[in-house]
Amino acid sequence: MKSLNCHLYTESGDFVATVQIPPFKKLPGVLIWGTRVFKFSETLDFFASQAEANNEPAYVEAFTWAVIDLEPPHGIPGDAV
């Protein structure tokens, strides 16, 4: 199976890495690389001149926050979760 190169950038445009993913029919909206999260960049702007030239997707680092709630969602009994 052929891989697809994806280029990862910081929010300020600094290159981070090139990673390979399977050739999905639809690109993932987010890539998780280690503890870092990158969102697909529709508009490459100053990101990825190399990616743009090679027609490869670019992803830009995103600020994320994990919400961990140990209480069951409202209206759902605890044993159903």
Helices and strands as residue ranges (DSSP letters): E 4-9, E 15-21, E 30-33, E 36-40, H 49-53, E 58-61, G 78-80
